[in-house]
Amino acid sequence: MDKETQILEAAMKLLIEHGTQGTPMSAIARAANTGMGTIYNYFATKEELINAIYLYVKRNQLHSVAEPATDEPIKRRFDRYYTSLLQYLVAHPEQFRFMDHYQNAPVLTPTTRQQGLETIAPVADLLAKGQQQGIVKEIGIDELLEFLNGGMMGVVRWVLNNDKPLTQTFLDSQARIAWDAIKQ
């Protein structure tokens, strides 16, 4: 693990445990096993660090999502995206808890938010294609994405807080619930 990733991971853990105000940069340096100067070489402020963690998590999510074949039907592609992201979030509870706390926080800059949206462009494109084919509701793509995100975050929170197993039956039912909510 490179030094920057070490800092991001250590900061994420501390921010989840202690919040923004309860996590001084000195504690992050200790947890990352590095000096304060090294942290400031990468991140000028704690706010910049939080924005970097957000993008780090979004990129990890993007790389984990099963990229379905473009010739598959829209619903099958949607199911693959949805279930693989659900599996990823449950398998990475620290990243989930960070996103659950910070994804709507005012500390995220407009630029960071825009870059975060770019990581889910394949899903937005898929929904748009579904609308063009008349199988996804004619609602703004941003609204659909926000709805799907909120539902998924709630389900992941429930799974993690109640130690629910992720069976294939459960994954299939969650994808079906999400699809039924957005299909035409």
BALOBA-1460 file (C-alpha; in Angstrom, 3 decimals):
// residues 184
<rec num="1" residu="m" x="0.000" y="0.000" z="0.000"/>
<rec num="2" residu="d" x="1.471" y="3.360" z="-0.990"/>
<rec num="3" residu="k" x="1.786" y="6.227" z="1.502"/>
<rec num="4" residu="e" x="-1.175" y="8.199" z="0.155"/>
<rec num="5" residu="t" x="-3.487" y="5.181" z="0.390"/>
<rec num="6" residu="q" x="-2.171" y="4.485" z="3.885"/>
<rec num="7" residu="i" x="-3.151" y="8.025" z="4.901"/>
<rec num="8" residu="l" x="-6.583" y="7.758" z="3.242"/>
<rec num="9" residu="e" x="-7.347" y="4.434" z="4.950"/>
<rec num="10" residu="a" x="-6.156" y="5.589" z="8.377"/>
<rec num="11" residu="a" x="-8.059" y="8.865" z="8.131"/>
<rec num="12" residu="m" x="-11.225" y="7.102" z="6.999"/>
<rec num="13" residu="k" x="-11.170" y="4.794" z="10.039"/>
<rec num="14" residu="l" x="-10.599" y="7.656" z="12.461"/>
<rec num="15" residu="l" x="-13.221" y="9.891" z="10.856"/>
<rec num="16" residu="i" x="-15.789" y="7.092" z="11.134"/>
<rec num="17" residu="e" x="-14.933" y="6.511" z="14.800"/>
<rec num="18" residu="h" x="-14.471" y="10.096" z="15.990"/>
<rec num="19" residu="g" x="-16.000" y="12.420" z="13.402"/>
<rec num="20" residu="t" x="-14.408" y="15.403" z="11.749"/>
<rec num="21" residu="q" x="-13.912" y="17.507" z="14.865"/>
<rec num="22" residu="g" x="-12.634" y="14.580" z="16.930"/>
<rec num="23" residu="t" x="-9.978" y="13.591" z="14.403"/>
<rec num="24" residu="p" x="-6.935" y="15.855" z="14.453"/>
<rec num="25" residu="m" x="-4.374" y="15.559" z="11.686"/>
<rec num="26" residu="s" x="-1.813" y="14.454" z="14.291"/>
<rec num="27" residu="a" x="-3.962" y="11.390" z="15.095"/>
<rec num="28" residu="i" x="-4.191" y="10.602" z="11.393"/>
<rec num="29" residu="a" x="-0.399" y="10.836" z="11.093"/>
<rec num="30" residu="r" x="0.050" y="8.409" z="14.006"/>
<rec num="31" residu="a" x="-2.522" y="5.959" z="12.628"/>
<rec num="32" residu="a" x="-0.975" y="6.135" z="9.152"/>
<rec num="33" residu="n" x="2.476" y="5.610" z="10.647"/>
<rec num="34" residu="t" x="3.801" y="8.757" z="9.015"/>
<rec num="35" residu="g" x="4.802" y="12.289" z="9.894"/>
<rec num="36" residu="m" x="2.645" y="15.394" z="9.757"/>
<rec num="37" residu="g" x="4.770" y="16.795" z="6.947"/>
<rec num="38" residu="t" x="4.034" y="13.777" z="4.799"/>
<rec num="39" residu="i" x="0.299" y="14.220" z="5.257"/>
<rec num="40" residu="y" x="0.551" y="17.888" z="4.319"/>
<rec num="41" residu="n" x="2.546" y="16.940" z="1.219"/>
<rec num="42" residu="y" x="-0.565" y="15.117" z="0.025"/>
<rec num="43" residu="f" x="-3.388" y="17.113" z="1.634"/>
<rec num="44" residu="a" x="-3.240" y="20.791" z="2.599"/>
<rec num="45" residu="t" x="-6.270" y="20.573" z="4.919"/>
<rec num="46" residu="k" x="-8.506" y="18.036" z="6.608"/>
<rec num="47" residu="e" x="-11.285" y="19.121" z="4.252"/>
<rec num="48" residu="e" x="-9.100" y="18.305" z="1.259"/>
<rec num="49" residu="l" x="-8.351" y="14.927" z="2.829"/>
<rec num="50" residu="i" x="-12.071" y="14.174" z="3.335"/>
<rec num="51" residu="n" x="-12.750" y="15.056" z="-0.308"/>
<rec num="52" residu="a" x="-9.909" y="12.745" z="-1.365"/>
<rec num="53" residu="i" x="-11.318" y="9.884" z="0.734"/>
<rec num="54" residu="y" x="-14.735" y="10.379" z="-0.880"/>
<rec num="55" residu="l" x="-13.246" y="10.072" z="-4.370"/>
<rec num="56" residu="y" x="-11.066" y="7.151" z="-3.281"/>
<rec num="57" residu="v" x="-14.164" y="5.260" z="-2.119"/>
<rec num="58" residu="k" x="-16.164" y="6.173" z="-5.246"/>
<rec num="59" residu="r" x="-13.355" y="4.933" z="-7.490"/>
<rec num="60" residu="n" x="-13.046" y="1.702" z="-5.494"/>
<rec num="61" residu="q" x="-16.775" y="1.166" z="-5.908"/>
<rec num="62" residu="l" x="-16.566" y="1.775" z="-9.653"/>
<rec num="63" residu="h" x="-13.723" y="-0.712" z="-10.076"/>
<rec num="64" residu="s" x="-15.588" y="-3.339" z="-8.064"/>
<rec num="65" residu="v" x="-18.831" y="-3.195" z="-10.001"/>
<rec num="66" residu="a" x="-19.299" y="-6.042" z="-12.436"/>
<rec num="67" residu="e" x="-19.282" y="-4.471" z="-15.882"/>
<rec num="68" residu="p" x="-22.006" y="-6.280" z="-17.782"/>
<rec num="69" residu="a" x="-21.800" y="-6.902" z="-21.487"/>
<rec num="70" residu="t" x="-23.369" y="-4.052" z="-23.428"/>
<rec num="71" residu="d" x="-25.425" y="-6.473" z="-25.498"/>
<rec num="72" residu="e" x="-27.259" y="-7.788" z="-22.429"/>
<rec num="73" residu="p" x="-30.804" y="-6.600" z="-21.779"/>
<rec num="74" residu="i" x="-31.130" y="-3.444" z="-19.669"/>
<rec num="75" residu="k" x="-32.690" y="-5.258" z="-16.713"/>
<rec num="76" residu="r" x="-29.924" y="-7.875" z="-16.542"/>
<rec num="77" residu="r" x="-27.274" y="-5.146" z="-16.702"/>
<rec num="78" residu="f" x="-29.079" y="-3.194" z="-13.996"/>
<rec num="79" residu="d" x="-29.256" y="-6.295" z="-11.779"/>
<rec num="80" residu="r" x="-25.508" y="-6.864" z="-12.165"/>
<rec num="81" residu="y" x="-24.634" y="-3.278" z="-11.282"/>
<rec num="82" residu="y" x="-27.012" y="-3.200" z="-8.349"/>
<rec num="83" residu="t" x="-26.052" y="-6.527" z="-6.780"/>
<rec num="84" residu="s" x="-22.313" y="-6.102" z="-7.271"/>
<rec num="85" residu="l" x="-22.388" y="-2.666" z="-5.643"/>
<rec num="86" residu="l" x="-24.514" y="-4.000" z="-2.792"/>
<rec num="87" residu="q" x="-21.996" y="-6.819" z="-2.277"/>
<rec num="88" residu="y" x="-19.088" y="-4.383" z="-2.388"/>
<rec num="89" residu="l" x="-20.571" y="-2.053" z="0.220"/>
<rec num="90" residu="v" x="-21.336" y="-4.903" z="2.610"/>
<rec num="91" residu="a" x="-17.842" y="-6.343" z="2.117"/>
<rec num="92" residu="h" x="-16.260" y="-2.926" z="2.837"/>
<rec num="93" residu="p" x="-18.133" y="-1.598" z="5.873"/>
<rec num="94" residu="e" x="-15.642" y="1.191" z="6.603"/>
<rec num="95" residu="q" x="-16.059" y="2.610" z="3.132"/>
<rec num="96" residu="f" x="-19.825" y="2.282" z="3.462"/>
<rec num="97" residu="r" x="-19.881" y="4.017" z="6.860"/>
<rec num="98" residu="f" x="-17.701" y="6.821" z="5.524"/>
<rec num="99" residu="m" x="-20.027" y="7.356" z="2.569"/>
<rec num="100" residu="d" x="-23.102" y="7.072" z="4.761"/>
<rec num="101" residu="h" x="-21.790" y="9.905" z="6.910"/>
<rec num="102" residu="y" x="-20.039" y="12.140" z="4.373"/>
<rec num="103" residu="q" x="-21.771" y="11.754" z="0.995"/>
<rec num="104" residu="n" x="-24.109" y="14.664" z="1.736"/>
<rec num="105" residu="a" x="-21.802" y="16.624" z="4.016"/>
<rec num="106" residu="p" x="-21.134" y="20.277" z="3.208"/>
<rec num="107" residu="v" x="-17.382" y="19.620" z="3.364"/>
<rec num="108" residu="l" x="-17.536" y="18.032" z="-0.096"/>
<rec num="109" residu="t" x="-16.774" y="20.562" z="-2.780"/>
<rec num="110" residu="p" x="-18.845" y="20.939" z="-5.955"/>
<rec num="111" residu="t" x="-15.850" y="19.645" z="-7.927"/>
<rec num="112" residu="t" x="-15.631" y="16.545" z="-5.732"/>
<rec num="113" residu="r" x="-19.356" y="15.936" z="-6.075"/>
<rec num="114" residu="q" x="-19.087" y="16.231" z="-9.872"/>
<rec num="115" residu="q" x="-16.146" y="13.824" z="-9.984"/>
<rec num="116" residu="g" x="-18.137" y="11.433" z="-7.796"/>
<rec num="117" residu="l" x="-21.035" y="11.563" z="-10.245"/>
<rec num="118" residu="e" x="-18.666" y="10.732" z="-13.080"/>
<rec num="119" residu="t" x="-17.870" y="7.419" z="-11.391"/>
<rec num="120" residu="i" x="-21.512" y="6.355" z="-11.754"/>
<rec num="121" residu="a" x="-21.842" y="7.515" z="-15.354"/>
<rec num="122" residu="p" x="-22.242" y="3.910" z="-16.593"/>
<rec num="123" residu="v" x="-25.330" y="3.491" z="-14.400"/>
<rec num="124" residu="a" x="-26.728" y="6.857" z="-15.516"/>
<rec num="125" residu="d" x="-26.163" y="5.832" z="-19.141"/>
<rec num="126" residu="l" x="-27.887" y="2.517" z="-18.510"/>
<rec num="127" residu="l" x="-30.928" y="4.270" z="-17.019"/>
<rec num="128" residu="a" x="-31.032" y="6.688" z="-19.952"/>
<rec num="129" residu="k" x="-30.955" y="3.774" z="-22.412"/>
<rec num="130" residu="g" x="-33.741" y="2.147" z="-20.446"/>
<rec num="131" residu="q" x="-35.780" y="5.332" z="-20.807"/>
<rec num="132" residu="q" x="-35.100" y="5.435" z="-24.539"/>
<rec num="133" residu="q" x="-36.395" y="1.866" z="-24.785"/>
<rec num="134" residu="g" x="-39.464" y="2.769" z="-22.730"/>
<rec num="135" residu="i" x="-38.671" y="0.379" z="-19.879"/>
<rec num="136" residu="v" x="-37.451" y="2.862" z="-17.235"/>
<rec num="137" residu="k" x="-39.685" y="5.594" z="-15.825"/>
<rec num="138" residu="e" x="-39.383" y="9.025" z="-17.430"/>
<rec num="139" residu="i" x="-38.043" y="10.693" z="-14.308"/>
<rec num="140" residu="g" x="-34.845" y="12.719" z="-14.139"/>
<rec num="141" residu="i" x="-31.759" y="10.500" z="-14.109"/>
<rec num="142" residu="d" x="-30.439" y="12.394" z="-11.080"/>
<rec num="143" residu="e" x="-33.672" y="11.655" z="-9.221"/>
<rec num="144" residu="l" x="-33.529" y="7.973" z="-10.131"/>
<rec num="145" residu="l" x="-29.898" y="7.711" z="-9.035"/>
<rec num="146" residu="e" x="-30.627" y="9.460" z="-5.740"/>
<rec num="147" residu="f" x="-33.601" y="7.179" z="-5.096"/>
<rec num="148" residu="l" x="-31.584" y="4.043" z="-5.856"/>
<rec num="149" residu="n" x="-28.670" y="5.246" z="-3.734"/>
<rec num="150" residu="g" x="-30.921" y="6.003" z="-0.768"/>
<rec num="151" residu="g" x="-32.546" y="2.591" z="-0.936"/>
<rec num="152" residu="m" x="-29.243" y="0.793" z="-1.257"/>
<rec num="153" residu="m" x="-27.676" y="2.721" z="1.621"/>
<rec num="154" residu="g" x="-30.648" y="1.831" z="3.818"/>
<rec num="155" residu="v" x="-30.410" y="-1.849" z="2.937"/>
<rec num="156" residu="v" x="-26.641" y="-1.966" z="3.526"/>
<rec num="157" residu="r" x="-27.066" y="-0.196" z="6.874"/>
<rec num="158" residu="w" x="-29.710" y="-2.755" z="7.846"/>
<rec num="159" residu="v" x="-27.539" y="-5.705" z="6.724"/>
<rec num="160" residu="l" x="-24.474" y="-4.451" z="8.598"/>
<rec num="161" residu="n" x="-26.314" y="-3.457" z="11.764"/>
<rec num="162" residu="n" x="-28.167" y="-6.769" z="11.971"/>
<rec num="163" residu="d" x="-25.460" y="-9.078" z="10.649"/>
<rec num="164" residu="k" x="-27.700" y="-10.331" z="7.849"/>
<rec num="165" residu="p" x="-26.154" y="-12.762" z="5.367"/>
<rec num="166" residu="l" x="-25.943" y="-11.803" z="1.702"/>
<rec num="167" residu="t" x="-27.466" y="-14.810" z="0.025"/>
<rec num="168" residu="q" x="-28.150" y="-14.936" z="-3.687"/>
<rec num="169" residu="t" x="-31.874" y="-14.962" z="-2.890"/>
<rec num="170" residu="f" x="-31.484" y="-11.769" z="-0.869"/>
<rec num="171" residu="l" x="-29.422" y="-10.068" z="-3.596"/>
<rec num="172" residu="d" x="-31.950" y="-11.073" z="-6.249"/>
<rec num="173" residu="s" x="-34.868" y="-9.772" z="-4.193"/>
<rec num="174" residu="q" x="-33.148" y="-6.439" z="-3.538"/>
<rec num="175" residu="a" x="-32.400" y="-5.997" z="-7.241"/>
<rec num="176" residu="r" x="-36.010" y="-6.877" z="-8.033"/>
<rec num="177" residu="i" x="-37.319" y="-4.328" z="-5.510"/>
<rec num="178" residu="a" x="-35.083" y="-1.611" z="-6.986"/>
<rec num="179" residu="w" x="-35.986" y="-2.521" z="-10.567"/>
<rec num="180" residu="d" x="-39.718" y="-2.647" z="-9.803"/>
<rec num="181" residu="a" x="-39.484" y="0.867" z="-8.383"/>
<rec num="182" residu="i" x="-37.931" y="2.377" z="-11.522"/>
<rec num="183" residu="k" x="-39.363" y="0.296" z="-14.347"/>
<rec num="184" residu="q" x="-42.067" y="1.796" z="-16.551"/>
